Amino acid sequence: MLGDKDAAANIAVKNLERAREFYKDTLGLTQIGSEGQEVIIFKSGNTLINVYKSQFAGTNKATAVTWVVGQDVDGFVQQLKAKGIAFEHYDMPGVTRNGDVHVADDMKVAWFKDPDGNILNIANR
C-alpha cells in the first residue's frame, strides 16, 4: 500500500532559525519552503525533511535521520568536522571504531547531533 510512496523525515527543534542555519548552512540542505514560524521544509536528495518547532525537541534517544553517502564515509566525516560538527562515539557489541567512524563488517557509520540534540548519522549503506 505505502511501499511505492515517498516518505519524509520529521525533526523537532526548539529554535527554528538556529535549525535553519544548521540544516542549510552546515549540512548543505536546500530549503524549499516553510509554514509560518512553525515548519521549514528541506530537500535532501529525493527526500523531504520537515524541521518543526516543538517543546519536545531533542528528546528522541535514537537516530532520527540517516544519510547514505556511499563508500566515502571518512571523507564526509572530515568535511563535517571542518564545519564544526562533533561526532558521537558509542560502544556496541561487534562494532569497532576507526576515529569517528564505527565499523561492523562492511558497514561504516558516523553519528552526530544537531543543535537540539537530535541524533543524525551518515552511513555507507
N, CA, C and O atoms as a Tinker XYZ file with bonds, in Angstrom:
   500  protein
     1  N      0.810000   -1.188000    0.000000    73     2
     2  CA     0.000000    0.000000    0.000000    64     1     3
     3  C      0.863000    1.266000    0.000000    63     2     4     5
     4  O      0.682000    2.125000   -0.863000    81     3
     5  N      1.805000    1.402000    0.957000    73     3     6
     6  CA     2.653000    2.593000    1.003000    64     5     7
     7  C      4.060000    2.346000    0.463000    63     6     8     9
     8  O      4.869000    3.270000    0.386000    81     7
     9  N      4.346000    1.116000    0.094000    73     7    10
    10  CA     5.690000    0.741000   -0.321000    64     9    11
    11  C      6.245000    1.492000   -1.511000    63    10    12    13
    12  O      7.464000    1.592000   -1.653000    81    11
    13  N      5.399000    2.020000   -2.365000    73    11    14
    14  CA     5.895000    2.761000   -3.525000    64    13    15
    15  C      5.697000    4.275000   -3.376000    63    14    16    17
    16  O      5.799000    5.017000   -4.353000    81    15
    17  N      5.415000    4.722000   -2.157000    73    15    18
    18  CA     5.194000    6.152000   -1.896000    64    17    19
    19  C      6.413000    6.745000   -1.195000    63    18    20    21
    20  O      7.070000    6.067000   -0.405000    81    19
    21  N      6.711000    8.005000   -1.485000    73    19    22
    22  CA     7.806000    8.692000   -0.809000    64    21    23
    23  C      7.428000    8.962000    0.642000    63    22    24    25
    24  O      6.251000    9.088000    0.980000    81    23
    25  N      8.444000    9.048000    1.492000    73    23    26
    26  CA     8.253000    9.372000    2.904000    64    25    27
    27  C      9.103000   10.589000    3.236000    63    26    28    29
    28  O     10.044000   10.909000    2.510000    81    27
    29  N      8.781000   11.258000    4.314000    73    27    30
    30  CA     9.548000   12.423000    4.755000    64    29    31
    31  C      9.963000   12.233000    6.203000    63    30    32    33
    32  O      9.237000   11.625000    6.989000    81    31
    33  N     11.135000   12.755000    6.556000    73    31    34
    34  CA    11.590000   12.736000    7.941000    64    33    35
    35  C     11.060000   13.979000    8.637000    63    34    36    37
    36  O     10.900000   15.025000    8.008000    81    35
    37  N     10.785000   13.869000    9.936000    73    35    38
    38  CA    10.309000   14.990000   10.737000    64    37    39
    39  C     11.229000   15.154000   11.935000    63    38    40    41
    40  O     11.444000   14.211000   12.697000    81    39
    41  N     11.768000   16.350000   12.096000    73    39    42
    42  CA    12.729000   16.605000   13.163000    64    41    43
    43  C     12.231000   17.772000   14.007000    63    42    44    45
    44  O     12.010000   18.870000   13.496000    81    43
    45  N     12.056000   17.524000   15.300000    73    43    46
    46  CA    11.600000   18.555000   16.227000    64    45    47
    47  C     12.783000   19.397000   16.696000    63    46    48    49
    48  O     13.838000   18.863000   17.038000    81    47
    49  N     12.600000   20.715000   16.708000    73    47    50
    50  CA    13.639000   21.644000   17.179000    64    49    51
    51  C     12.995000   22.699000   18.064000    63    50    52    53
    52  O     11.790000   22.941000   17.987000    81    51
    53  N     13.810000   23.325000   18.907000    73    51    54
    54  CA    13.310000   24.397000   19.769000    64    53    55
    55  C     13.422000   25.750000   19.091000    63    54    56    57
    56  O     12.531000   26.589000   19.222000    81    55
    57  N     14.511000   25.966000   18.368000    73    55    58
    58  CA    14.782000   27.259000   17.752000    64    57    59
    59  C     14.852000   27.069000   16.242000    63    58    60    61
    60  O     15.823000   26.516000   15.728000    81    59
    61  N     13.835000   27.523000   15.541000    73    59    62
    62  CA    13.731000   27.287000   14.098000    64    61    63
    63  C     14.835000   28.000000   13.314000    63    62    64    65
    64  O     15.339000   27.446000   12.337000    81    63
    65  N     15.217000   29.198000   13.713000    73    63    66
    66  CA    16.265000   29.928000   12.991000    64    65    67
    67  C     17.626000   29.244000   13.157000    63    66    68    69
    68  O     18.383000   29.117000   12.195000    81    67
    69  N     17.924000   28.813000   14.361000    73    67    70
    70  CA    19.173000   28.080000   14.601000    64    69    71
    71  C     19.184000   26.780000   13.795000    63    70    72    73
    72  O     20.214000   26.399000   13.239000    81    71
    73  N     18.042000   26.104000   13.733000    73    71    74
    74  CA    17.933000   24.870000   12.955000    64    73    75
    75  C     18.117000   25.155000   11.475000    63    74    76    77
    76  O     18.766000   24.379000   10.774000    81    75
    77  N     17.553000   26.265000   10.983000    73    75    78
    78  CA    17.710000   26.630000    9.569000    64    77    79
    79  C     19.196000   26.788000    9.239000    63    78    80    81
    80  O     19.669000   26.276000    8.224000    81    79
    81  N     19.911000   27.482000   10.082000    73    79    82
    82  CA    21.346000   27.680000    9.855000    64    81    83
    83  C     22.091000   26.350000    9.831000    63    82    84    85
    84  O     22.951000   26.128000    8.978000    81    83
    85  N     21.759000   25.471000   10.766000    73    83    86
    86  CA    22.439000   24.176000   10.841000    64    85    87
    87  C     22.147000   23.315000    9.607000    63    86    88    89
    88  O     23.069000   22.846000    8.939000    81    87
    89  N     20.864000   23.111000    9.311000    73    87    90
    90  CA    20.498000   22.206000    8.222000    64    89    91
    91  C     20.842000   22.778000    6.846000    63    90    92    93
    92  O     21.224000   22.035000    5.943000    81    91
    93  N     20.708000   24.086000    6.687000    73    91    94
    94  CA    21.012000   24.713000    5.399000    64    93    95
    95  C     22.503000   25.002000    5.250000    63    94    96    97
    96  O     23.132000   24.547000    4.294000    81    95
    97  N     23.067000   25.750000    6.182000    73    95    98
    98  CA    24.455000   26.204000    6.031000    64    97    99
    99  C     25.482000   25.138000    6.404000    63    98   100   101
   100  O     26.484000   24.979000    5.706000    81    99
   101  N     25.249000   24.413000    7.482000    73    99   102
   102  CA    26.230000   23.420000    7.915000    64   101   103
   103  C     26.119000   22.128000    7.119000    63   102   104   105
   104  O     27.120000   21.609000    6.625000    81   103
   105  N     24.889000   21.604000    6.993000    73   103   106
   106  CA    24.711000   20.328000    6.283000    64   105   107
   107  C     24.512000   20.496000    4.786000    63   106   108   109
   108  O     24.685000   19.536000    4.035000    81   107
   109  N     24.156000   21.686000    4.338000    73   107   110
   110  CA    24.019000   21.939000    2.905000    64   109   111
   111  C     22.708000   21.506000    2.294000    63   110   112   113
   112  O     22.639000   21.291000    1.084000    81   111
   113  N     21.648000   21.369000    3.108000    73   111   114
   114  CA    20.346000   21.016000    2.558000    64   113   115
   115  C     19.723000   22.242000    1.899000    63   114   116   117
   116  O     20.073000   23.377000    2.222000    81   115
   117  N     18.806000   22.005000    0.981000    73   115   118
   118  CA    18.129000   23.078000    0.262000    64   117   119
   119  C     16.766000   23.335000    0.888000    63   118   120   121
   120  O     15.932000   22.433000    0.964000    81   119
   121  N     16.542000   24.563000    1.334000    73   119   122
   122  CA    15.227000   24.916000    1.861000    64   121   123
   123  C     14.286000   25.101000    0.689000    63   122   124   125
   124  O     14.568000   25.868000   -0.231000    81   123
   125  N     13.165000   24.395000    0.727000    73   123   126
   126  CA    12.207000   24.507000   -0.382000    64   125   127
   127  C     10.885000   25.124000    0.055000    63   126   128   129
   128  O      9.999000   25.345000   -0.770000    81   127
   129  N     10.750000   25.401000    1.336000    73   127   130
   130  CA     9.511000   26.008000    1.792000    64   129   131
   131  C      9.483000   26.180000    3.287000    63   130   132   133
   132  O     10.399000   25.772000    4.002000    81   131
   133  N      8.408000   26.797000    3.747000    73   131   134
   134  CA     8.186000   26.951000    5.184000    64   133   135
   135  C      6.699000   27.150000    5.406000    63   134   136   137
   136  O      5.952000   27.499000    4.492000    81   135
   137  N      6.299000   26.924000    6.624000    73   135   138
   138  CA     4.912000   27.155000    7.022000    64   137   139
   139  C      4.950000   28.075000    8.232000    63   138   140   141
   140  O      4.976000   27.625000    9.378000    81   139
   141  N      4.952000   29.375000    7.953000    73   139   142
   142  CA     4.996000   30.373000    9.010000    64   141   143
   143  C      6.240000   30.235000    9.872000    63   142   144   145
   144  O      7.343000   30.016000    9.371000    81   143
   145  N      6.045000   30.367000   11.154000    73   143   146
   146  CA     7.143000   30.272000   12.117000    64   145   147
   147  C      7.197000   28.900000   12.780000    63   146   148   149
   148  O      7.775000   28.755000   13.858000    81   147
   149  N      6.601000   27.894000   12.147000    73   147   150
   150  CA     6.499000   26.579000   12.774000    64   149   151
   151  C      7.254000   25.464000   12.062000    63   150   152   153
   152  O      7.710000   24.525000   12.715000    81   151
   153  N      7.400000   25.542000   10.733000    73   151   154
   154  CA     7.992000   24.436000    9.964000    64   153   155
   155  C      8.874000   24.989000    8.852000    63   154   156   157
   156  O      8.518000   25.959000    8.182000    81   155
   157  N     10.035000   24.355000    8.666000    73   155   158
   158  CA    10.876000   24.611000    7.500000    64   157   159
   159  C     11.006000   23.286000    6.760000    63   158   160   161
   160  O     11.255000   22.246000    7.370000    81   159
   161  N     10.837000   23.331000    5.456000    73   159   162
   162  CA    10.924000   22.117000    4.650000    64   161   163
   163  C     12.214000   22.157000    3.843000    63   162   164   165
   164  O     12.467000   23.096000    3.088000    81   163
   165  N     13.030000   21.110000    4.019000    73   163   166
   166  CA    14.289000   20.984000    3.300000    64   165   167
   167  C     14.212000   19.809000    2.342000    63   166   168   169
   168  O     13.456000   18.861000    2.554000    81   167
   169  N     15.005000   19.890000    1.286000    73   167   170
   170  CA    15.162000   18.783000    0.341000    64   169   171
   171  C     16.577000   18.264000    0.492000    63   170   172   173
   172  O     17.538000   19.033000    0.539000    81   171
   173  N     16.687000   16.955000    0.567000    73   171   174
   174  CA    17.978000   16.281000    0.642000    64   173   175
   175  C     17.898000   15.096000   -0.315000    63   174   176   177
   176  O     17.232000   14.103000   -0.022000    81   175
   177  N     18.571000   15.199000   -1.451000    73   175   178
   178  CA    18.410000   14.168000   -2.475000    64   177   179
   179  C     16.967000   14.170000   -2.942000    63   178   180   181
   180  O     16.450000   15.206000   -3.359000    81   179
   181  N     16.310000   13.012000   -2.876000    73   179   182
   182  CA    14.891000   12.911000   -3.239000    64   181   183
   183  C     13.995000   12.883000   -2.009000    63   182   184   185
   184  O     12.827000   12.503000   -2.092000    81   183
   185  N     14.540000   13.284000   -0.876000    73   183   186
   186  CA    13.837000   13.197000    0.398000    64   185   187
   187  C     13.467000   14.583000    0.909000    63   186   188   189
   188  O     14.202000   15.547000    0.699000    81   187
   189  N     12.334000   14.676000    1.575000    73   187   190
   190  CA    11.964000   15.901000    2.267000    64   189   191
   191  C     12.212000   15.719000    3.754000    63   190   192   193
   192  O     11.960000   14.654000    4.318000    81   191
   193  N     12.708000   16.777000    4.378000    73   191   194
   194  CA    12.909000   16.779000    5.818000    64   193   195
   195  C     12.157000   17.978000    6.373000    63   194   196   197
   196  O     12.470000   19.126000    6.059000    81   195
   197  N     11.169000   17.695000    7.195000    73   195   198
   198  CA    10.376000   18.738000    7.843000    64   197   199
   199  C     10.985000   19.024000    9.206000    63   198   200   201
   200  O     11.003000   18.155000   10.078000    81   199
   201  N     11.480000   20.232000    9.391000    73   199   202
   202  CA    12.040000   20.654000   10.669000    64   201   203
   203  C     10.975000   21.540000   11.306000    63   202   204   205
   204  O     10.619000   22.586000   10.763000    81   203
   205  N     10.473000   21.115000   12.455000    73   203   206
   206  CA     9.351000   21.835000   13.052000    64   205   207
   207  C      9.614000   22.187000   14.509000    63   206   208   209
   208  O     10.359000   21.502000   15.210000    81   207
   209  N      8.996000   23.254000   14.938000    73   207   210
   210  CA     9.154000   23.757000   16.291000    64   209   211
   211  C      8.338000   22.897000   17.253000    63   210   212   213
   212  O      7.156000   22.637000   17.028000    81   211
   213  N      9.005000   22.456000   18.348000    73   211   214
   214  CA     8.323000   21.608000   19.321000    64   213   215
   215  C      8.990000   21.726000   20.681000    63   214   216   217
   216  O     10.211000   21.852000   20.775000    81   215
   217  N      8.191000   21.684000   21.720000    73   215   218
   218  CA     8.732000   21.673000   23.074000    64   217   219
   219  C      9.427000   20.352000   23.391000    63   218   220   221
   220  O     10.158000   20.264000   24.378000    81   219
   221  N      9.211000   19.326000   22.572000    73   219   222
   222  CA     9.806000   18.013000   22.798000    64   221   223
   223  C     11.092000   17.796000   22.003000    63   222   224   225
   224  O     11.573000   16.667000   21.908000    81   223
   225  N     11.648000   18.853000   21.435000    73   223   226
   226  CA    12.864000   18.762000   20.624000    64   225   227
   227  C     13.998000   18.094000   21.400000    63   226   228   229
   228  O     14.212000   18.367000   22.581000    81   227
   229  N     14.706000   17.224000   20.716000    73   227   230
   230  CA    15.890000   16.592000   21.283000    64   229   231
   231  C     15.631000   15.500000   22.298000    63   230   232   233
   232  O     16.573000   15.028000   22.935000    81   231
   233  N     14.390000   15.081000   22.472000    73   231   234
   234  CA    14.091000   14.051000   23.473000    64   233   235
   235  C     14.204000   12.640000   22.920000    63   234   236   237
   236  O     14.231000   11.681000   23.692000    81   235
   237  N     14.271000   12.487000   21.599000    73   235   238
   238  CA    14.437000   11.173000   20.984000    64   237   239
   239  C     15.869000   10.704000   21.230000    63   238   240   241
   240  O     16.816000   11.422000   20.906000    81   239
   241  N     16.036000    9.540000   21.784000    73   239   242
   242  CA    17.373000    8.996000   22.084000    64   241   243
   243  C     17.848000    8.014000   21.018000    63   242   244   245
   244  O     18.807000    7.271000   21.229000    81   243
   245  N     17.175000    8.016000   19.880000    73   243   246
   246  CA    17.539000    7.134000   18.773000    64   245   247
   247  C     17.843000    7.984000   17.543000    63   246   248   249
   248  O     17.543000    9.178000   17.521000    81   247
   249  N     18.432000    7.378000   16.529000    73   247   250
   250  CA    18.770000    8.092000   15.305000    64   249   251
   251  C     17.499000    8.566000   14.604000    63   250   252   253
   252  O     16.566000    7.792000   14.388000    81   251
   253  N     17.481000    9.861000   14.251000    73   251   254
   254  CA    16.312000   10.454000   13.593000    64   253   255
   255  C     16.428000   10.408000   12.072000    63   254   256   257
   256  O     15.436000   10.179000   11.379000    81   255
   257  N     17.638000   10.625000   11.550000    73   255   258
   258  CA    17.838000   10.654000   10.097000    64   257   259
   259  C     19.188000   10.018000    9.772000    63   258   260   261
   260  O     20.179000   10.250000   10.465000    81   259
   261  N     19.213000    9.214000    8.712000    73   259   262
   262  CA    20.449000    8.641000    8.177000    64   261   263
   263  C     20.614000    9.108000    6.742000    63   262   264   265
   264  O     19.683000    9.017000    5.942000    81   263
   265  N     21.805000    9.610000    6.416000    73   263   266
   266  CA    22.147000    9.930000    5.036000    64   265   267
   267  C     23.076000    8.839000    4.536000    63   266   268   269
   268  O     24.118000    8.587000    5.141000    81   267
   269  N     22.708000    8.185000    3.430000    73   267   270
   270  CA    23.556000    7.167000    2.811000    64   269   271
   271  C     24.497000    7.900000    1.867000    63   270   272   273
   272  O     24.070000    8.465000    0.860000    81   271
   273  N     25.797000    7.884000    2.206000    73   271   274
   274  CA    26.780000    8.690000    1.480000    64   273   275
   275  C     27.733000    7.857000    0.629000    63   274   276   277
   276  O     28.666000    8.398000    0.035000    81   275
   277  N     27.509000    6.556000    0.566000    73   275   278
   278  CA    28.404000    5.709000   -0.223000    64   277   279
   279  C     29.657000    5.349000    0.552000    63   278   280   281
   280  O     29.680000    5.418000    1.781000    81   279
   281  N     30.689000    4.968000   -0.166000    73   279   282
   282  CA    31.880000    4.432000    0.472000    64   281   283
   283  C     32.783000    5.470000    1.142000    63   282   284   285
   284  O     33.661000    5.097000    1.920000    81   283
   285  N     32.591000    6.749000    0.863000    73   283   286
   286  CA    33.486000    7.772000    1.410000    64   285   287
   287  C     32.986000    8.364000    2.727000    63   286   288   289
   288  O     32.958000    9.584000    2.889000    81   287
   289  N     32.596000    7.511000    3.659000    73   287   290
   290  CA    32.135000    7.990000    4.965000    64   289   291
   291  C     33.224000    8.832000    5.625000    63   290   292   293
   292  O     32.941000    9.893000    6.182000    81   291
   293  N     34.473000    8.357000    5.561000    73   291   294
   294  CA    35.582000    9.092000    6.187000    64   293   295
   295  C     35.726000   10.499000    5.599000    63   294   296   297
   296  O     35.989000   11.450000    6.335000    81   295
   297  N     35.559000   10.635000    4.313000    73   295   298
   298  CA    35.649000   11.937000    3.666000    64   297   299
   299  C     34.537000   12.870000    4.114000    63   298   300   301
   300  O     34.771000   14.057000    4.337000    81   299
   301  N     33.318000   12.334000    4.247000    73   299   302
   302  CA    32.205000   13.140000    4.726000    64   301   303
   303  C     32.421000   13.555000    6.178000    63   302   304   305
   304  O     32.090000   14.676000    6.565000    81   303
   305  N     32.975000   12.652000    6.977000    73   303   306
   306  CA    33.285000   12.996000    8.370000    64   305   307
   307  C     34.238000   14.184000    8.407000    63   306   308   309
   308  O     34.032000   15.126000    9.172000    81   307
   309  N     35.273000   14.141000    7.587000    73   307   310
   310  CA    36.236000   15.248000    7.574000    64   309   311
   311  C     35.587000   16.555000    7.128000    63   310   312   313
   312  O     35.870000   17.609000    7.699000    81   311
   313  N     34.728000   16.503000    6.125000    73   311   314
   314  CA    34.032000   17.709000    5.665000    64   313   315
   315  C     33.128000   18.281000    6.748000    63   314   316   317
   316  O     33.086000   19.495000    6.947000    81   315
   317  N     32.403000   17.410000    7.451000    73   315   318
   318  CA    31.514000   17.876000    8.510000    64   317   319
   319  C     32.307000   18.413000    9.706000    63   318   320   321
   320  O     31.918000   19.407000   10.320000    81   319
   321  N     33.408000   17.755000   10.029000    73   319   322
   322  CA    34.252000   18.252000   11.117000    64   321   323
   323  C     34.790000   19.644000   10.799000    63   322   324   325
   324  O     34.908000   20.483000   11.691000    81   323
   325  N     35.115000   19.891000    9.534000    73   323   326
   326  CA    35.612000   21.202000    9.121000    64   325   327
   327  C     34.534000   22.276000    9.304000    63   326   328   329
   328  O     34.850000   23.463000    9.387000    81   327
   329  N     33.270000   21.866000    9.366000    73   327   330
   330  CA    32.171000   22.809000    9.584000    64   329   331
   331  C     31.771000   22.877000   11.056000    63   330   332   333
   332  O     30.766000   23.497000   11.403000    81   331
   333  N     32.557000   22.240000   11.916000    73   331   334
   334  CA    32.313000   22.326000   13.352000    64   333   335
   335  C     31.496000   21.210000   13.965000    63   334   336   337
   336  O     31.127000   21.293000   15.137000    81   335
   337  N     31.203000   20.170000   13.208000    73   335   338
   338  CA    30.425000   19.049000   13.733000    64   337   339
   339  C     31.306000   18.197000   14.640000    63   338   340   341
   340  O     32.430000   17.847000   14.279000    81   339
   341  N     30.787000   17.869000   15.817000    73   339   342
   342  CA    31.440000   16.927000   16.729000    64   341   343
   343  C     30.717000   15.588000   16.600000    63   342   344   345
   344  O     29.487000   15.545000   16.547000    81   343
   345  N     31.459000   14.527000   16.551000    73   343   346
   346  CA    30.869000   13.202000   16.361000    64   345   347
   347  C     30.711000   12.464000   17.674000    63   346   348   349
   348  O     31.504000   12.616000   18.603000    81   347
   349  N     29.664000   11.662000   17.720000    73   347   350
   350  CA    29.340000   10.850000   18.888000    64   349   351
   351  C     30.064000    9.507000   18.776000    63   350   352   353
   352  O     30.313000    9.016000   17.675000    81   351
   353  N     30.393000    8.926000   19.919000    73   351   354
   354  CA    31.042000    7.621000   19.953000    64   353   355
   355  C     30.213000    6.702000   20.836000    63   354   356   357
   356  O     29.881000    7.049000   21.969000    81   355
   357  N     29.879000    5.525000   20.309000    73   355   358
   358  CA    29.056000    4.564000   21.029000    64   357   359
   359  C     29.784000    3.233000   21.122000    63   358   360   361
   360  O     30.476000    2.824000   20.190000    81   359
   361  N     29.620000    2.567000   22.250000    73   359   362
   362  CA    30.152000    1.218000   22.439000    64   361   363
   363  C     29.042000    0.230000   22.127000    63   362   364   365
   364  O     27.998000    0.223000   22.781000    81   363
   365  N     29.281000   -0.612000   21.111000    73   363   366
   366  CA    28.284000   -1.592000   20.705000    64   365   367
   367  C     28.986000   -2.918000   20.435000    63   366   368   369
   368  O     30.099000   -2.932000   19.909000    81   367
   369  N     28.355000   -4.015000   20.785000    73   367   370
   370  CA    28.962000   -5.319000   20.533000    64   369   371
   371  C     29.216000   -5.542000   19.039000    63   370   372   373
   372  O     28.359000   -5.242000   18.207000    81   371
   373  N     30.380000   -6.060000   18.713000    73   371   374
   374  CA    30.714000   -6.381000   17.330000    64   373   375
   375  C     31.066000   -5.183000   16.478000    63   374   376   377
   376  O     31.221000   -5.310000   15.263000    81   375
   377  N     31.197000   -4.011000   17.100000    73   375   378
   378  CA    31.499000   -2.785000   16.362000    64   377   379
   379  C     32.813000   -2.211000   16.870000    63   378   380   381
   380  O     33.016000   -2.069000   18.076000    81   379
   381  N     33.698000   -1.884000   15.948000    73   379   382
   382  CA    34.941000   -1.204000   16.303000    64   381   383
   383  C     34.846000    0.234000   15.822000    63   382   384   385
   384  O     33.934000    0.598000   15.080000    81   383
   385  N     35.797000    1.038000   16.255000    73   383   386
   386  CA    35.777000    2.430000   15.833000    64   385   387
   387  C     37.119000    2.792000   15.243000    63   386   388   389
   388  O     38.173000    2.504000   15.810000    81   387
   389  N     37.055000    3.437000   14.080000    73   387   390
   390  CA    38.236000    3.961000   13.412000    64   389   391
   391  C     38.073000    5.478000   13.419000    63   390   392   393
   392  O     37.427000    6.035000   12.532000    81   391
   393  N     38.654000    6.150000   14.415000    73   391   394
   394  CA    38.430000    7.581000   14.583000    64   393   395
   395  C     36.984000    7.815000   14.972000    63   394   396   397
   396  O     36.536000    7.318000   16.005000    81   395
   397  N     36.250000    8.556000   14.174000    73   395   398
   398  CA    34.838000    8.844000   14.444000    64   397   399
   399  C     33.890000    7.896000   13.727000    63   398   400   401
   400  O     32.672000    8.018000   13.863000    81   399
   401  N     34.431000    6.956000   12.970000    73   399   402
   402  CA    33.610000    6.050000   12.169000    64   401   403
   403  C     33.500000    4.691000   12.854000    63   402   404   405
   404  O     34.507000    4.059000   13.171000    81   403
   405  N     32.272000    4.257000   13.075000    73   403   406
   406  CA    32.002000    2.935000   13.640000    64   405   407
   407  C     31.965000    1.929000   12.494000    63   406   408   409
   408  O     31.368000    2.185000   11.448000    81   407
   409  N     32.602000    0.792000   12.701000    73   407   410
   410  CA    32.735000   -0.207000   11.642000    64   409   411
   411  C     32.250000   -1.566000   12.150000    63   410   412   413
   412  O     32.644000   -2.020000   13.224000    81   411
   413  N     31.394000   -2.199000   11.362000    73   411   414
   414  CA    30.934000   -3.564000   11.629000    64   413   415
   415  C     30.894000   -4.280000   10.286000    63   414   416   417
   416  O     30.028000   -4.012000    9.453000    81   415
   417  N     31.834000   -5.188000   10.086000    73   415   418
   418  CA    31.995000   -5.868000    8.801000    64   417   419
   419  C     32.167000   -4.815000    7.704000    63   418   420   421
   420  O     33.125000   -4.043000    7.737000    81   419
   421  N     31.243000   -4.777000    6.728000    73   419   422
   422  CA    31.387000   -3.809000    5.642000    64   421   423
   423  C     30.557000   -2.536000    5.854000    63   422   424   425
   424  O     30.478000   -1.688000    4.966000    81   423
   425  N     29.940000   -2.410000    7.035000    73   423   426
   426  CA    29.142000   -1.219000    7.334000    64   425   427
   427  C     29.993000   -0.176000    8.052000    63   426   428   429
   428  O     30.739000   -0.499000    8.977000    81   427
   429  N     29.873000    1.079000    7.617000    73   427   430
   430  CA    30.536000    2.209000    8.268000    64   429   431
   431  C     29.477000    3.252000    8.600000    63   430   432   433
   432  O     28.644000    3.588000    7.759000    81   431
   433  N     29.511000    3.768000    9.837000    73   431   434
   434  CA    28.522000    4.746000   10.299000    64   433   435
   435  C     29.209000    5.764000   11.193000    63   434   436   437
   436  O     30.095000    5.415000   11.973000    81   435
   437  N     28.803000    7.022000   11.082000    73   435   438
   438  CA    29.281000    8.072000   11.987000    64   437   439
   439  C     28.070000    8.875000   12.452000    63   438   440   441
   440  O     27.273000    9.336000   11.635000    81   439
   441  N     27.934000    9.042000   13.774000    73   439   442
   442  CA    26.797000    9.736000   14.365000    64   441   443
   443  C     27.198000   11.128000   14.830000    63   442   444   445
   444  O     28.326000   11.352000   15.271000    81   443
   445  N     26.249000   12.065000   14.723000    73   443   446
   446  CA    26.435000   13.417000   15.243000    64   445   447
   447  C     25.067000   13.956000   15.647000    63   446   448   449
   448  O     24.039000   13.340000   15.367000    81   447
   449  N     25.065000   15.112000   16.309000    73   447   450
   450  CA    23.801000   15.692000   16.771000    64   449   451
   451  C     23.603000   17.074000   16.180000    63   450   452   453
   452  O     24.561000   17.781000   15.870000    81   451
   453  N     22.325000   17.450000   16.030000    73   451   454
   454  CA    22.011000   18.820000   15.633000    64   453   455
   455  C     22.023000   19.695000   16.893000    63   454   456   457
   456  O     22.209000   19.167000   17.989000    81   455
   457  N     21.834000   21.001000   16.773000    73   455   458
   458  CA    21.900000   21.875000   17.953000    64   457   459
   459  C     20.891000   21.545000   19.057000    63   458   460   461
   460  O     21.096000   21.937000   20.206000    81   459
   461  N     19.812000   20.836000   18.733000    73   459   462
   462  CA    18.831000   20.465000   19.748000    64   461   463
   463  C     19.058000   19.077000   20.320000    63   462   464   465
   464  O     18.281000   18.622000   21.158000    81   463
   465  N     20.115000   18.393000   19.879000    73   463   466
   466  CA    20.422000   17.071000   20.396000    64   465   467
   467  C     19.800000   15.924000   19.627000    63   466   468   469
   468  O     19.902000   14.773000   20.053000    81   467
   469  N     19.153000   16.210000   18.494000    73   467   470
   470  CA    18.644000   15.130000   17.651000    64   469   471
   471  C     19.815000   14.346000   17.077000    63   470   472   473
   472  O     20.783000   14.941000   16.605000    81   471
   473  N     19.741000   13.046000   17.110000    73   471   474
   474  CA    20.819000   12.178000   16.640000    64   473   475
   475  C     20.657000   11.936000   15.144000    63   474   476   477
   476  O     19.610000   11.485000   14.679000    81   475
   477  N     21.712000   12.244000   14.407000    73   475   478
   478  CA    21.754000   12.085000   12.955000    64   477   479
   479  C     22.951000   11.222000   12.619000    63   478   480   481
   480  O     23.862000   11.099000   13.436000    81   479
   481  N     22.976000   10.617000   11.430000    73   479   482
   482  CA    24.181000    9.889000   11.051000    64   481   483
   483  C     24.378000    9.829000    9.544000    63   482   484   485
   484  O     23.474000   10.084000    8.749000    81   483
   485  N     25.596000    9.482000    9.202000    73   483   486
   486  CA    25.942000    9.190000    7.806000    64   485   487
   487  C     26.415000    7.749000    7.778000    63   486   488   489
   488  O     27.051000    7.273000    8.718000    81   487
   489  N     26.103000    7.064000    6.700000    73   487   490
   490  CA    26.458000    5.653000    6.586000    64   489   491
   491  C     26.770000    5.312000    5.148000    63   490   492   493
   492  O     26.379000    6.023000    4.223000    81   491
   493  N     27.483000    4.207000    4.975000    73   491   494
   494  CA    27.831000    3.788000    3.627000    64   493   495
   495  C     26.733000    2.977000    2.960000    63   494   496   497
   496  O     26.814000    2.709000    1.761000    81   495
   497  N     25.723000    2.586000    3.696000    73   495   498
   498  CA    24.592000    1.837000    3.093000    64   497   499
   499  C     23.331000    2.031000    3.874000    63   498   500
   500  O     22.291000    1.480000    3.514000    81   499
